[in-house]
Amino acid sequence: MTARALVLALCLFWLPAQASPEFRFRIPEGFRDLSPGVPAESFDGLPDTIRTETQSGKYAAFGMDVSDEDGFYENFNAVVQTGALRVTEDFASEHKAKLLEEYPKLLGGPVSIVEHGIGSLGGIPVVRVVFDVKSPDLSMRQLQYLVPGGNEQWAILTYAATSSTFDRYRPLFEASAAATVGAREAKLVDFGRAGMWGVYGAGIGSLVGLILQLSKKRQKAAKPAPQRMPTRTKTNVGRPPRPLGRR
């Protein structure tokens, strides 16, 4: 799937993020902050697609590791929506079953669960899941938290890396999640106008890395190869070309 096709497929599922006076998010250490409202120079060296996406109003926070050591840009995003999310064992079980059904539709590829269960952020129960996403270009592993924010809003934190780099980034991801402010238990479950599967940030974690990876591939493919000048030696300098012999 091309980057453009993936963008179109995933954007159909998104609704604008709501204002979040209560939630506060921390960008992973060493990541570039691309959250809404950052200065234009924050996007220096990045494709215009990334600026358009991160400033689209879908995200409350966005960060990216732009070092490009492995051809993939590890990234983080937080999406906040109106509604209520009550985290219980029953809900976690339902989420696990639905994840395998719905996430492949969002991500356009096979998804396998590595870890799934109820965790805690600031003493508040949250759903925490680690899952793998396969694509033709590379394998990705994502860490995601579903965080209740009382009876009026809830948040999804998504951290994405390649399968080979995830363990190295995991401490940064978990420290970022632990610094989240605004988690509060809800008394009910009401996903609001977006619906349970309409606002998940999983797809964008893969999407950003894939866009940039394909962008770099296109840049390399478009760059003309340097032309080599014929080597001149002392034996051929100043000599006319030798005529071809007749057959």
Secondary structure, DSSP 8 states (H G I E B T S, - for coil): --HHHHHHHHHTT-------SS-B----TT-EE--TT--GGGGTTS-HHHHHHHTSSS-SEEEE-TT-SSSS--EEEEEEEESB----HHHHHHHHHHHHHHHHHHHTS-EEEEEEEEEEETTEEEEEEEEEEE-SS-EEEEEEEEEEBTTSEEEEEEEEEETTTHHHHHHHHHHHHHT-B--B--SS-B-GGG-TTSS-SHHHHHHHHHHHHHHHHHHHHHS----------TTTTT---------
